[in-house]
Amino acid sequence: MVRQAGRRLGEIVAQLGGELIGDSSIEVSQVGTLASAEPGQIAFLANPKYRQQLQSTRASAVIVPPRFVGDTDLPKIVHPNSYAYYARVVALLNPPEVRSQGVHPSAVVESPVPETARVGENVVIGRDAMIGENVTLYPGCVIGDRVSIGDDSVIYPNVVVYHDCVIGKRAVVQAGAVIGSDGFGFAKDGERWIKIPQIGRVVIGDDVEIGANTSIDRGALDDTVIGDGVKLDNQIQIAHNVTIGDHAAMAGCVGVAGSTHIGRRCTIGGAGMIIGHLELADDVHVSAGTMVTKSLRQPGQYTSIFPLEPHDEWLQNAAQIKRLAKLAERVSELEKKLESLEKSS
């Protein structure tokens, strides 16, 4: 691991907050897990099951929630959300790469670009695009006509943003993502499919992160809308006219079919699938691998995963599940007969 410039614990707390217990002059240059951290690094405890590792860690300091303050004599930063604090420390000790300002000679640029922007090799920027201050476009990006990208956004290599789409401020779009491609819109005409032109846009709010090779389709008529603070993992498919509320998060390989509305602060676990034209209320949390086939209008955790078991047992249980409808009918008939007998007695 590359050694970063060090920070004293006192400097970290002065910048990020938290309570420091111990020597404020201890310097750390990187963050590690409790098990792998070396001297000169700071570790963190977020999951209580790793509590015992506080006794054996070689880290120079630790980040802990208040309830575990007494579990170690190491210098420590105490914060109620130790995981979020760890994230901020990682960012502090590992500032992002900063490319040189200006436009690379190999770029093809047909719109004005601020002097503070960074436009890499072989980037293409179409006509009437609006590129904000301090925007970074890594090599190979294609930015379509009339696209708007907000200040301080970072667009990694080979991202394609189709015409008329809007990306807000401080966005991070990872390599290979495609924003604004046509949605899956076809009308059946006999044996043939007629393509429906997709004339909406994709509108993305501020502070959004989009993972590598994720695809967000433009709207068919109305826009596809991604709210402020949304976090999308890699290889996600967002279909046309989907709306995602502020601060929602989705793990890898999620698929959301067209015209589904997802509320604020929702989370979708990896490989979760949501069919079209549904509504998920605010604060709905869908477990990994779950298929959502109906609207979820109340907040809470939803799961539709069949538990893992040996294959032979799964086959037996699957066969029994097929019989549930008939069994329910028989139970209903028996209840009616029992009720009739009770009335006649």
C-alpha positions as CSV (number, residue, x, y, z in Angstrom):
1,M,0.0,0.0,0.0
2,V,1.3,3.4,-0.9
3,R,2.1,5.5,2.1
4,Q,0.2,8.8,2.2
5,A,1.1,12.1,3.9
6,G,0.4,11.7,7.6
7,R,-2.1,13.5,9.7
8,R,-2.0,13.9,13.5
9,L,-5.1,12.7,15.4
10,G,-5.6,16.2,16.7
11,E,-5.7,17.6,13.1
12,I,-8.2,14.9,12.1
13,V,-10.6,15.7,15.0
14,A,-10.3,19.4,14.4
15,Q,-11.4,18.9,10.8
16,L,-13.9,16.1,11.1
17,G,-15.2,16.4,14.7
18,G,-15.5,13.6,17.2
19,E,-14.0,13.1,20.6
20,L,-10.3,12.3,20.9
21,I,-9.1,10.2,23.8
22,G,-5.4,9.8,24.0
23,D,-2.3,11.4,22.4
24,S,-3.3,14.0,19.9
25,S,0.2,14.1,18.3
26,I,0.0,10.5,17.0
27,E,0.3,10.6,13.3
28,V,-1.5,8.2,10.9
29,S,-1.0,8.0,7.2
30,Q,-3.6,5.4,6.2
31,V,-6.7,3.5,7.3
32,G,-6.8,-0.3,7.8
33,T,-9.0,-3.0,9.3
34,L,-8.5,-4.0,12.8
35,A,-7.0,-7.3,11.6
36,S,-4.7,-5.9,8.9
37,A,-3.7,-2.4,10.1
38,E,0.0,-1.7,10.7
39,P,1.7,0.9,13.0
40,G,1.1,4.3,11.5
41,Q,-2.4,3.4,10.5
42,I,-5.8,4.0,12.1
43,A,-8.4,1.2,12.3
44,F,-12.1,1.3,13.0
45,L,-14.8,-0.7,14.7
46,A,-18.2,-0.6,13.0
47,N,-19.4,-4.2,13.4
48,P,-19.6,-5.4,17.0
49,K,-18.6,-9.0,16.0
50,Y,-15.1,-7.7,15.5
51,R,-14.9,-6.2,19.0
52,Q,-12.3,-8.7,20.2
53,Q,-9.9,-7.5,17.5
54,L,-9.5,-4.3,19.4
55,Q,-7.2,-6.2,21.8
56,S,-4.9,-7.6,19.0
57,T,-4.8,-4.8,16.4
58,R,-1.4,-3.3,15.6
59,A,-3.0,0.0,14.5
60,S,-1.6,3.2,16.1
61,A,-5.1,4.5,16.8
62,V,-8.8,3.4,16.4
63,I,-12.2,4.9,15.6
64,V,-14.9,3.5,17.9
65,P,-18.5,4.2,18.9
66,P,-19.0,5.4,22.5
67,R,-20.1,2.0,23.8
68,F,-16.7,0.4,23.0
69,V,-14.5,3.2,24.5
70,G,-13.4,1.0,27.4
71,D,-12.3,-1.9,25.2
72,T,-8.9,-0.6,24.2
73,D,-6.2,1.6,25.6
74,L,-5.1,2.8,22.2
75,P,-5.6,6.4,21.3
76,K,-9.1,6.6,19.9
77,I,-11.5,8.9,18.1
78,V,-15.0,8.4,19.5
79,H,-18.0,9.0,17.2
80,P,-21.5,7.6,17.3
81,N,-21.3,6.6,13.6
82,S,-17.9,5.1,13.4
83,Y,-18.4,3.8,9.9
84,A,-19.3,7.2,8.5
85,Y,-16.4,8.7,10.3
86,Y,-14.0,6.1,8.8
87,A,-15.3,7.0,5.4
88,R,-14.4,10.6,6.0
89,V,-11.0,9.7,7.3
90,V,-10.3,7.6,4.2
91,A,-11.2,10.6,2.0
92,L,-9.0,12.9,4.1
93,L,-6.0,10.6,3.8
94,N,-6.6,9.7,0.2
95,P,-7.5,12.8,-1.8
96,P,-8.6,12.0,-5.4
97,E,-6.3,12.3,-8.3
98,V,-6.4,15.8,-9.8
99,R,-5.8,16.1,-13.5
100,S,-4.3,19.2,-15.1
101,Q,-6.8,21.9,-16.1
102,G,-7.4,22.6,-19.7
103,V,-8.5,20.7,-22.8
104,H,-6.2,18.0,-24.3
105,P,-5.3,18.5,-27.9
106,S,-6.9,15.3,-29.0
107,A,-10.3,16.3,-27.6
108,V,-13.1,17.4,-30.0
109,V,-15.0,20.2,-28.3
110,E,-17.9,22.0,-29.9
111,S,-19.0,24.0,-26.8
112,P,-17.4,26.5,-24.5
113,V,-15.5,24.9,-21.6
114,P,-14.5,26.8,-18.4
115,E,-10.8,27.3,-17.8
116,T,-11.2,25.3,-14.6
117,A,-12.4,22.2,-16.4
118,R,-10.3,19.2,-17.2
119,V,-11.0,17.6,-20.5
120,G,-8.9,14.4,-21.2
121,E,-7.7,12.6,-24.2
122,N,-10.1,11.8,-27.0
123,V,-13.1,13.3,-25.2
124,V,-16.0,14.5,-27.4
125,I,-18.2,17.4,-26.4
126,G,-21.2,18.1,-28.6
127,R,-22.9,21.4,-29.6
128,D,-24.5,23.7,-27.0
129,A,-23.4,21.6,-24.1
130,M,-23.0,23.3,-20.7
131,I,-19.9,22.1,-18.7
132,G,-19.6,23.5,-15.2
133,E,-16.7,24.8,-13.2
134,N,-14.1,22.2,-12.1
135,V,-15.7,19.4,-14.1
136,T,-13.3,16.5,-15.0
137,L,-13.9,14.5,-18.1
138,Y,-11.5,11.5,-18.3
139,P,-10.3,10.1,-21.6
140,G,-12.8,8.7,-24.0
141,C,-15.9,10.4,-22.7
142,V,-18.6,11.3,-25.2
143,I,-20.9,14.2,-24.1
144,G,-23.8,14.7,-26.4
145,D,-25.4,17.9,-27.8
146,R,-27.1,20.1,-25.2
147,V,-25.9,18.1,-22.2
148,S,-25.5,19.9,-18.9
149,I,-23.0,18.8,-16.3
150,G,-22.9,20.6,-13.0
151,D,-19.9,22.1,-11.2
152,D,-17.3,19.8,-9.6
153,S,-18.5,16.6,-11.3
154,V,-16.1,13.8,-12.2
155,I,-16.9,11.7,-15.3
156,Y,-14.5,8.7,-15.6
157,P,-13.3,7.1,-18.8
158,N,-15.6,6.0,-21.6
159,V,-18.8,7.3,-20.1
160,V,-21.4,8.2,-22.7
161,V,-24.0,10.9,-22.0
162,Y,-26.6,11.2,-24.7
163,H,-28.1,14.4,-26.0
164,D,-30.1,16.7,-23.7
165,C,-29.4,14.9,-20.5
166,V,-28.7,16.8,-17.3
167,I,-26.2,15.9,-14.6
168,G,-26.2,17.9,-11.4
169,K,-23.3,19.2,-9.3
170,R,-20.6,17.0,-7.7
171,A,-21.7,13.9,-9.6
172,V,-19.3,10.9,-9.9
173,V,-19.9,8.7,-12.9
174,Q,-17.7,5.6,-13.0
175,A,-16.2,4.2,-16.2
176,G,-18.4,2.8,-18.9
177,A,-21.7,4.1,-17.7
178,V,-24.3,5.1,-20.3
179,I,-26.8,7.8,-19.5
180,G,-29.7,8.6,-21.8
181,S,-29.7,5.7,-24.2
182,D,-33.0,4.7,-25.7
183,G,-35.4,2.8,-23.4
184,F,-36.9,-0.5,-24.5
185,G,-39.9,0.9,-26.3
186,F,-41.6,-1.1,-29.1
187,A,-45.1,-1.4,-30.3
188,K,-46.3,-4.8,-31.6
189,D,-47.7,-4.6,-35.2
190,G,-48.5,-8.1,-36.3
191,E,-45.3,-10.1,-36.2
192,R,-43.2,-7.0,-36.2
193,W,-42.0,-4.6,-33.6
194,I,-42.2,-0.8,-34.3
195,K,-39.6,1.3,-32.5
196,I,-41.1,4.1,-30.4
197,P,-38.8,7.1,-30.4
198,Q,-37.7,7.9,-26.9
199,I,-38.0,11.7,-26.6
200,G,-37.6,12.3,-22.9
201,R,-34.3,13.0,-21.0
202,V,-32.4,11.7,-18.0
203,V,-32.3,14.3,-15.3
204,I,-29.8,13.6,-12.5
205,G,-29.7,15.6,-9.3
206,D,-26.7,16.8,-7.2
207,D,-24.3,14.6,-5.3
208,V,-25.2,11.4,-7.3
209,E,-22.8,8.6,-7.8
210,I,-23.3,6.1,-10.7
211,G,-21.3,2.9,-10.9
212,A,-19.3,1.4,-13.7
213,N,-21.2,0.0,-16.7
214,T,-24.6,1.2,-15.2
215,S,-27.2,2.1,-17.8
216,I,-29.9,4.8,-17.3
217,D,-32.4,5.0,-20.1
218,R,-33.9,8.3,-21.3
219,G,-37.6,8.7,-20.9
220,A,-40.1,7.7,-23.6
221,L,-42.1,11.0,-23.2
222,D,-41.5,12.3,-19.7
223,D,-38.0,12.3,-18.1
224,T,-36.2,9.6,-16.2
225,V,-35.3,11.3,-12.9
226,I,-32.6,10.5,-10.4
227,G,-32.9,12.5,-7.2
228,D,-30.2,14.2,-5.1
229,G,-27.7,12.1,-3.3
230,V,-28.7,8.8,-5.0
231,K,-26.0,6.1,-5.1
232,L,-26.1,3.5,-7.8
233,D,-23.6,0.6,-7.8
234,N,-22.1,-1.1,-10.9
235,Q,-24.0,-2.8,-13.7
236,I,-27.5,-1.5,-12.7
237,Q,-30.2,-1.1,-15.3
238,I,-32.7,1.8,-14.8
239,A,-35.4,1.8,-17.5
240,H,-37.2,4.7,-19.1
241,N,-39.4,7.0,-17.0
242,V,-38.2,5.6,-13.7
243,T,-38.0,8.1,-10.9
244,I,-35.7,7.5,-7.9
245,G,-36.2,9.7,-4.8
246,D,-33.4,11.6,-3.0
247,H,-30.8,9.6,-1.1
248,A,-31.9,6.1,-2.4
249,A,-29.2,3.5,-2.9
250,M,-29.0,0.4,-5.0
251,A,-26.4,-2.4,-5.0
252,G,-24.9,-4.1,-8.0
253,C,-27.0,-5.8,-10.8
254,V,-30.3,-4.3,-9.7
255,G,-32.9,-4.0,-12.5
256,V,-35.7,-1.5,-12.4
257,A,-38.3,-1.7,-15.2
258,G,-40.0,1.3,-16.8
259,S,-42.3,3.9,-15.1
260,T,-41.6,2.6,-11.6
261,H,-41.4,5.3,-8.9
262,I,-39.0,4.7,-6.0
263,G,-39.3,6.9,-2.9
264,R,-36.7,8.7,-0.9
265,R,-34.1,6.8,1.1
266,C,-35.0,3.5,-0.3
267,T,-32.4,0.7,-0.6
268,I,-32.4,-2.2,-3.0
269,G,-30.0,-5.1,-2.4
270,G,-27.8,-6.7,-5.0
271,A,-29.7,-8.3,-8.0
272,G,-33.0,-7.1,-6.7
273,M,-35.5,-6.9,-9.6
274,I,-38.5,-4.5,-9.7
275,I,-41.1,-4.8,-12.5
276,G,-42.6,-1.8,-14.2
277,H,-45.3,0.7,-13.2
278,L,-44.9,0.1,-9.5
279,E,-44.6,2.5,-6.6
280,L,-42.2,2.1,-3.6
281,A,-42.9,4.4,-0.7
282,D,-40.2,6.3,1.1
283,D,-37.9,4.2,3.3
284,V,-38.6,0.9,1.6
285,H,-35.7,-1.6,1.9
286,V,-35.6,-4.5,-0.5
287,S,-33.4,-7.5,0.3
288,A,-30.8,-8.8,-2.2
289,G,-32.2,-11.1,-4.8
290,T,-35.8,-10.1,-4.2
291,M,-38.3,-9.9,-7.1
292,V,-40.8,-7.0,-6.5
293,T,-44.0,-7.6,-8.4
294,K,-46.4,-5.3,-6.6
295,S,-46.3,-1.8,-5.2
296,L,-44.9,-1.4,-1.7
297,R,-46.8,1.5,-0.1
298,Q,-45.6,1.2,3.5
299,P,-42.0,1.7,4.7
300,G,-40.0,-1.3,5.9
301,Q,-37.9,-4.3,4.9
302,Y,-39.2,-6.6,2.2
303,T,-37.8,-10.0,1.2
304,S,-38.9,-12.7,-1.3
305,I,-35.9,-15.0,-1.2
306,F,-36.4,-18.8,-0.8
307,P,-33.9,-20.0,1.8
308,L,-30.8,-21.9,0.6
309,E,-30.9,-25.6,1.3
310,P,-29.5,-28.9,-0.2
311,H,-30.8,-29.4,-3.7
312,D,-32.8,-32.6,-3.0
313,E,-34.6,-30.9,-0.1
314,W,-35.3,-27.9,-2.3
315,L,-36.9,-30.1,-5.0
316,Q,-39.1,-31.7,-2.3
317,N,-40.2,-28.3,-0.9
318,A,-40.8,-26.9,-4.4
319,A,-43.1,-29.8,-5.2
320,Q,-45.0,-29.1,-1.9
321,I,-45.3,-25.4,-2.8
322,K,-47.1,-26.4,-6.1
323,R,-49.7,-28.2,-4.0
324,L,-50.4,-25.2,-1.7
325,A,-53.4,-24.0,-3.7
326,K,-55.1,-27.4,-3.7
327,L,-54.3,-27.8,0.0
328,A,-55.8,-24.3,0.7
329,E,-59.0,-25.3,-1.1
330,R,-59.3,-28.6,0.9
331,V,-58.8,-26.7,4.2
332,S,-61.5,-24.2,3.2
333,E,-63.9,-27.1,2.4
334,L,-63.1,-28.8,5.7
335,E,-63.7,-25.5,7.6
336,K,-67.1,-25.2,5.9
337,K,-68.0,-28.8,6.9
338,L,-66.8,-28.2,10.5
339,E,-68.9,-25.1,10.7
340,S,-71.9,-26.9,9.3
341,L,-71.4,-29.7,11.9
342,E,-71.1,-27.2,14.7
343,K,-74.4,-25.5,13.7
344,S,-76.3,-28.8,13.5
345,S,-75.1,-30.1,16.8
